[in-house]
Amino acid sequence: HAQAAAGVAGVIKMVMAMRHGVLPRSLHVGVPSSHVDWSSGGVEVLTRARAWPVVERARRAAVSAFGVSGTNAHVVLEQAPEEAGDAEAVPGPVKHPVPVVVSGVSAGALDAGLGRLAALVESDGGLGVGEVGWSAAQRSVFGHRAVVVASGREELLAGLRAPVVSGVAGSVGRSVLVFPGQGTQWAGMGAELLDSSPVFAARMGECAAALSPLVGWDLLEVVRSGEGLERVDVVQPVTWAVMVSLAEVWAACGVKPDAVVG
């Protein structure tokens, strides 16, 4: 018996049933109890799993827990609303060098990781450098590390087989991104990244939507044309948006600072 965890197990089971749209069968039920008139109502014991119908209202279910020591709990669960959420931007083909960080808990683990990644890239001809770099940046980073900077598949494979930069990371210190203020901008600042970096473009789009109700100009048009950057009320919001979007690009490459200032 699962004792105190029995009720939680029932909750987990029902949440999974809601998620997958399946009404699970009741286990270890042969013949339903003769003490209940099953024909007089809409309640039945499920002896086999069936699809959970999709209707206009959210799915709801009840989970009860009864224990010999007096436990008496009843929880009503409701299906969570669908989250629209934007799909996470994954870099496509790249025109610039991409850092690919590989790590391991020991020197041997690092070498093995480099070998596995090289074999994967070699076996999958459709795997681009941008995708490899993005995927590597999402993984946990251990002390023994190597970084390969590459613009194409052949350069990436050569680097994975013989990394130039490798070592053991120190444990002291934190990282901060410091961006400059007004006066460092130039016409076309960030325009190239809008076309080459889906991560940068996605965050700039969010900044444009946030600024739109507050200003009388379009952020992306100003970035591409440079018009209006001589005005304080234009250059400061544009500089802020570029900073925010650059920080997102670094985060997508695995550089996640403890603070961002500017």
N, C-alpha and C positions, 0 to 999 in steps of 0.2 A: 504494500500500500504506500502511496506517495505522501501520506500524512499531511503535513501543513501545505505541501505543494500541490495537493490534489485539485484544489479550486483553481489555482493558476494554470494548471495543465488544461483544465476545461476552457478557460478564457483563451489560451493560446490556440487550442483546437478550433474554437468558434471564430476567432479572428481570421485564421487561415481559411476556414470555410467561406467566410464572407469575401475574402480576397480572391479566392479561386472560383467563387460562384458554384459551390458544391454543397449539397445537404448530405453530410456523412451518415452512414448507417450506424445504428446502435449495435455495439459489439455484444456478443454472447447472449443474444436474444433468440431463443428458438420459437416457442409459441407464446404470444402475448398473454398477459394475465387474464384469466376468466372472470376476475372480480370487477373488471371494467367493461362497460358496454361500448365497445369501439365503434359500433354502427350508429350511435346516436349523436355524434358530434363530428367536428372536423379534425380531431386529434388522432394521430396514428403513430405507431412505432415503425421507424424506418429500418427495414431489414436489408435494404440495399441502398447504395448511394445514388443520388439523382441530382440533376441540374437544379440550381437555385434560380427560379424564374426572375427575369429582370422586369420590374414594374416601375411606375412613376415615383414611388416613394423609396426612401433608403431601406436597405435590409436591416432588420432588427432581430435580436435573439436574446434569450435569457439563459444564464448559467447559474445553477444552484450548487451549493456545497453543504452537505449534512454530515456531521461527524458524531461518533458514538459518545464523545465527551461533551456534546452540547453545541457544537459548531452549527450555525444556521445562517448561511449567507446567500444572498440572491443579487445577481448583477445583471442589468439590462445593457446590452451592447448595441450600438448603432453604427452602421457603415459610415466610414469617413467620406467627406465630399471629395470629388476628384480634384486633383491639383493641376491647374493648367501649366504652371511653371515653364519657363523657357528651357529648351534643351541646352545642355552645357556645350559651349563652343569647343569643338575639337579641331585643331589646326589641320588644314589640308596641305596641298603642295606648297613648298616654301622656296623662296628665292634667296634666303639669307642663312647663315650658319645657325645650327640649333645645338644647344648643349644637351647631351644625354648622360645623366648621372646614374651609375650603377654602384650598389653598395652591398656589404655583407658583414656578418658579425666577426669574421676572421679573414685573414688573407686568402685562405683556401676557399672560403665561401664566396669571396669577391671574384676570384678567378673562375669559379664554377658559374657564377651569375653572368659574367662576361661571355663565357662559352655558350651558355644556353641562349642568351640574347642574340649572339652572332648566328647561331644555328637557326633561330626563328626567323631572323631577317633574311637569311640566305634561302630558306625554304619557302618564304612567302614573297613572291615577286611584286605583289601589289602593296606591300607595306612601305609607307613613305617615312622619311626622316622626321617630319613634323609629328606624325602619329606616334612614332617610337619615343620621341622626346617628351611628348605630352603624357603618354602612359607611364614612362619612367618617373615623371615628376609627381605622379599621384601615389607612388609607393612610399612606404616607410623608409627612412634613411638611417643606415647603421654607421658605425664608426669607420670601418675600412671602406674607402670610396675611390672611384675612378670616374673621370669625366672625359667624354669624347665629344668634340665639336666638329660637326659635319654638315655639309650642304647637300650631299647626295648619298645614295646607297653604298657605292663603292668606297667612298671616304669613310662612311660609318663602319662598314665591315672591317676595313683596315685598322681603324682605331680601336674597335672592340677586340681585335686579335692582338694588338700591341698598343695599349693605351699609353699616351705620353704623360698624362697627369694622373697620379694616383698617390695615395698616402692614407694616414690615419688622422681623422678630424680631431681638433681640440675641443674640450668641453667648456672652456671659459669664454664669456663674452656673448653679447646679443647683437642682432643686426637691426639697423634702422635705415630706411630709405629717406633721404633728405632731398627735396625738390627745391629749385630756386624760385624766386618770386618774379614779380613784374619787371620787365626790362631784358629778360633773356629769351623772349619769344622771337620768332621770325615767320615770315609769310610761308605758308605751306607746312608749318610744323605739325607733324603727325599725319600728313596726307598720305605719305607712302605706306605707313602702317595700316591706314584704313583699308587699303587695297590688298595688303599682303598678310595681315594678321586678323583672322576671324575673332580671336579673343579681344583684341583692341577695338575692332569695329563694333562688337556686341556691347562692350561697356560704354563706348562713346555714344551708341544709340540710346542706351539707358540715360546717360547724362543729358543728351539732347531732349529726351522726353521730360526729364525733370526740370530743365531750364525753360522749356517752351512756354508755359503759362506766365513766366516772369519777365521774359525779354521779348523784344520785337524783331529778333533775327534768328536765323537757323544755325545751330552750332556746326553742323557738318559742312554747310556752305561756306561759313567763315573760315574753317580750317583749310578747306581746299583753295579758296580764293585769296585769303589774307585780308579781305576788305574789313575795315572797321577796327583793326588791331591797334590803331593809334588812340582809340578811345578807351578810357579806364573801365567804363561799364561793360565793355566787350572783352578786352584782353584778360581781365581777371577771371571771369567765369570760364573762358576758353582755356586759360592756363590750368585752372582747377580741373577741368574735365580731362585734359591731356594727362595730368599727374595721376588722377584716379585710374585712368585706362592703362597707363604705363605700369602702375603697381599691379594691375590685374595680369598683364602680360608676364611680369616677373614671377607672379604667383603660379601661373600656368607652367612656367619653366622649373618650378620647384623652389624658387627663392621666396620664402614666406617670412618677411621681417617681423620683428616684435613690435615695431611702430613705423608709421609713415607720417612724415612732417613736411611742411612746405607752405 
